[in-house]
Amino acid sequence: EDNIGLEKGRVIIQQDFDNLENELQETRTQVAKLQRKQSGQNNKIALTRFRINDLEQIIKEIQARHQADKKSLLDAIYELKIN
């Protein structure tokens, strides 16, 4: 028989059951696609954070070098004034 019995006298026709299974599979497929997309977004976010950290480190190094150059210049000016 093409019917699957349920309690309280309700029945689901096999075709309806198959349709529900198909919808469930389509939903699972959509969820999997969204998870892959989210994973890709997470990877982009992680890469962006890495780049930001890298740029922050470069800025710190430039600032340190600038301070060292500034001190060297001031020391040279001081030496010229003494002599």
Summary of the structure (lengths in Angstrom):
residues: 83
radius of gyration: 34.4
end to end distance: 111.3
largest distance: 111.3
contacts: 154
relative contact order: 0.05
helix: 87%
strand: 7%
